[in-house]
Structures are given as structure tokens and as C-alpha cells.
């Protein structure tokens, strides 16, 4: 029997069963990456809050997706914006915010927040 290894880069989704607006908040307190300058580990909490449109994120795939950053030398600002871009692509949500609250580095805490709102149909008109 062979076990299929999960693809860390794929964010799986499932159909949203409700037409009303509601907020989903996901708290990922075990995020790790590597400081690109020092090579030392960075730790943080990633918070994803979104109003789904037609799709919702499947949590196991999100966990594997976030684990891919564990050994990457990457800046906080890039992580948060990359996660936001990938979630927008996978979900096409009505609204989404991704926040990273990172542990002390050199005595300084850092929090990075990036937001997206789907343009209304009125904004799409010329």
C-alpha cells in the first residue's frame, strides 16, 4: 500500500454552502521560517480572517502549505503578502486579511497585516 504525500503548494478548497456573509477566522500559532539575514529560526502566529464567496479553505492543506516555509529564508512582509496572494487565488474571497504576529527578534516584536477586498460590480464598470 502506497501513501500519497500531500502537495505542500496546493491549497485545497471546498464549496461554501451558505450565500450569506459570515467570517471565518483561522489561527495558526506554530508558524516557523528562517531569518534571511542570520539563518536563525523565526516563530510566529498567522491569523487568516475572511468572508468566503463560493469556496472555503480546507485546513489540512493550509497546514501543509504553511509548513513549506519552515526552512525558507524569508522576510515577514513577503510571507504575509505571499500567503494573501495564494489564498486570493485559491478562494477568490469577498474579503480577506492575513496577519502575522512574529516573536521577538533582537528585542523587537513585528506584526504584518495585508488585506484584500473583492471589487464590487460597480467598481468594475468603466
N, C-alpha and C positions, 0 to 999 in steps of 0.2 A: 504494500500500500504506500503510495507516494503522497506526501503532504505538499500542498501548494503554498509556496512562500508568498506572503502578501506583498503587493507592489506598493512601496512607500510613497510613490509620487502620485498615486491615484486617490482622489478624494471621491469616495462613493456617496451617492445621494439616494434618497427615496422620495416618493411623491408626497407632497403636503396634502392632507385630506381635508383641510379647512380653508374656506375662502376669506374668513375674517382675518384682520390683522392681529397678530399676537407676537410676543417677544420670546425668543429662545436665548438663554444665556448659558454659555459653556465656560467652565473654569478649569484650566489645565495647569495645576500647581507644580508640576515636575519638569518644566521645560529646561533643557540644557543646550548650550552651544559652547563655542570656544572663542575667546578674545582674539581677533586677528592680529593684534599688536604683540601680545605677550604669550599667546598659546595656552593661557590658563583657562580653566573652565568657568563659564558664566552660568548662573542659575536664575530662573525667573518664573513668573506666573503669566500665562497667556489667557486673556479673557476675550471671548468672542460673543458678541451680542448682535442678534439680527432679527429682522422681520422677514420671514420667508415669503416667497411668491409661490412658485409651483414645486420647488424642491427643498428638502431638508438634508442636513449633513448626517452621514452615518458615523457614529462616534469611534468605532474601531478603526476605520480608515483614517480618521482625523488623528488618532493617537499614533498610528504608524507614520503618517505624513509628518507630524511634528518630531518624531524620533529621528528623522533623516538629518535634522540639524545638529544632532548630538556632537558630532566630531567636526563640524564645519567652522572654520574661522570666518565669522560674520559679524557685522555691526548690528546693534539693536534696531536702528532705524530701518535698515534693509530687511531684517527679519519680519518686522511688523508689516511693512508695505508689501513684501513678497507674499506673506500669508494672506493679507487682504486681497491682493490681486488674484491669487489662486482660488480663494473662496468665492470671489465675484464670478470668476469664470465657471466654477463648478455649480454654483447655486443660482446665479442671477437673482439675488435677493432684492426686496424692495428697499431695504436699508441694512447696513452692517457697520459695526465698529469693532476693530481689533485693538486691544490694549495689551502692552507688555509692561509688567512691573518687575524690574530686574533687581537682584540683590546687590548689596554694596560692592563697589569696585573702587578701591582707593579711598574708602570712606564716603563715597557719593552714591546715592540711590538714583536710578534713572527709570522714568516711566515714559513710554512712547505710545501714542494713540493715533490711529488713522481711521478715517470714516469714508463711507460711500453711501449715496442715496440715488436710487434709480430715477432718472429724469422723468418727469410727468409727461403725459402725451402732449400737453400744451407747450412744453419746452422744446419738443421735437419739431414743432411746426416752424417754417421759415419766417 
